[in-house]
């Protein structure tokens, strides 16, 4: 499972949330936003939208299990769908990162970790049992205790407009280390998500321009084509 090619146009492809039946649950971990799972559908590809979060995806196909780390995505891409595969993933909170695997090196790419004997894989110089959807928090706790997974609270404070006693340069450095992205990129992606949610809910395009804070409709269109792989009109049509 690898990041797709640069997205040139949506055609008849759909975003993952429109194409897959995705089950989600909250996670009993301070590092995680959510845990999700899904399985292949009879389509060749889907639109993988931009994402400021990184994630770990465990996927099974043809009797083999793979562990892939997917970095943040700064643009929409066309992602092929493996045949007869099952997936579950962990979406990490902004601010959670692995010091030994810098997030900036994973932006717009992914890394499948080397397999080992049986149901195990290698990470951080150690061999780990591949977790499952129900117990993945145990695995994450083990990573944290070994110092392989940590969290920078400054990132959360900054994104929530809290007061941080650091220079802007230091803030940007901390944000980039933990997320792989600049504050500006994170805010642009978040705004595109807000606009898309409004369109999915049936809001008029002209209202979305105002509510999501875009200068005009052309600005909204450019943003959604880049980050969501679809025009506002296409998103509205699917919502209808």
Buried (B, 14 or more C-beta within 10 A) or exposed (E): BEBBEEBEEBEEBBBBEBBBEEEEEEBEBEBBBBBBBBBBEEEEBBBBBBBBBBBBBBBBBEEEBBBBBBBBBBBBBBBBBBEEBBBBBBBBBBBBBBEEBBBBEBBBEBBBBEBBEEEBBEBBEEEBBBBBBEEBBEBBBBBBEEEBBBBBEBBBBBBEEEEBEEEEEEBBEBBBBBBBBEBEBBBBBBBBBBBBEBBBEEBEBEEBBEEBEBEEEEEBBEBBBBBBBBBBEBBBEBBE
